[in-house]
Amino acid sequence: MKRLLIFLIIILSLTSNVFAKEWYEGGSLHRATAGEWLSASYQNRLATAADFLAGNKAATNMDELKVRAISLERCITEAIDDPRLQGQKVAEIGAACMILLKFK
């Protein structure tokens, strides 16, 4: 019985890592600088862009949110691809990009 319990615990811990997150989960760059944004994973940048958009109610459904998040991530990344901007706050760049992209 004890072996079965240990086996089940091991199996459950392994399978929890198998399931991938949704594309909009795991964004943690809301207070990041440009340098932190550029060194983060694409998944993290995309999820954070989705959070920025959702917070501003800039999409009416998940399909639209994903399309707009991809555009916003690209806009932010391209805007801060300059070593002189490494200390700039991503949230400020994101807000400017949302206006530029007419998402706000």
Secondary structure, DSSP 8 states (H G I E B T S, - for coil): -HHHHHHHHHHHHHHHTTS---TTS----TT-BHHHHHHS-HHHHHHHHHHHHHHTT--SSHHHHHHHHHHHHHHHHHHT-SGGGTTSBHHHHHHHHHHHTT--
